[in-house]
């Protein structure tokens, strides 16, 4: 199953981007912020059942 996914380390730039999202989006969790920061960094699409929380983060990454 792991061969179907890309497992990547959380480096400094990704952690910083996720931390900024946590600071700017009320009640954002660290895991959600890392997922969305990673997707924003690469321009990926995220499929989720947790739409409301991830949408708030998405708006934070793609505003302006």
C-alpha positions as CSV (number, residue, x, y, z in Angstrom):
1,X,0.0,0.0,0.0
2,X,2.8,2.4,0.8
3,X,4.0,2.2,-2.8
4,X,0.8,4.1,-3.8
5,X,1.8,7.1,-1.8
6,X,4.7,9.5,-1.6
7,X,6.1,9.7,2.0
8,X,8.1,12.9,2.5
9,X,9.8,14.4,5.5
10,X,8.4,17.6,7.0
11,X,11.3,20.0,6.3
12,X,11.8,23.5,7.6
13,X,10.0,25.3,4.8
14,X,7.0,23.0,5.0
15,X,6.8,23.2,8.8
16,X,7.1,27.0,8.7
17,X,4.2,27.2,6.1
18,X,2.1,24.9,8.3
19,X,2.9,26.9,11.4
20,X,1.8,30.1,9.7
21,X,-1.5,28.4,8.8
22,X,-2.0,27.3,12.4
23,X,-1.4,30.9,13.6
24,X,-3.9,32.3,11.0
25,X,-6.7,29.7,10.9
26,X,-8.7,29.3,14.1
27,X,-8.7,25.7,15.5
28,X,-6.4,24.4,12.7
29,X,-4.7,21.1,13.7
30,X,-1.1,20.5,13.0
31,X,-1.7,17.4,10.8
32,X,-4.3,19.2,8.7
33,X,-2.0,22.2,8.3
34,X,0.9,20.0,7.2
35,X,-1.3,18.2,4.7
36,X,-2.6,21.5,3.2
37,X,0.8,23.1,3.3
38,X,2.3,20.2,1.4
39,X,-0.5,20.3,-1.1
40,X,-0.2,24.1,-1.5
41,X,3.6,23.8,-1.9
42,X,3.2,21.4,-4.8
43,X,-0.1,22.5,-6.2
44,X,-1.7,19.2,-5.4
45,X,-5.4,18.3,-4.9
46,X,-6.5,17.0,-1.5
47,X,-9.4,14.6,-1.3
48,X,-11.0,14.5,2.2
49,X,-14.1,13.7,4.2
50,X,-13.0,16.6,6.6
51,X,-14.1,19.2,4.1
52,X,-14.9,22.1,6.5
53,X,-11.6,22.1,8.4
54,X,-9.4,21.7,5.3
55,X,-11.4,24.3,3.3
56,X,-10.6,26.9,6.0
57,X,-6.9,26.0,5.6
58,X,-7.1,26.0,1.8
59,X,-8.6,29.5,1.9
60,X,-5.7,30.6,4.1
61,X,-3.1,29.3,1.6
62,X,-4.7,30.5,-1.6
63,X,-6.1,33.9,-0.6
64,X,-4.9,36.9,-2.5
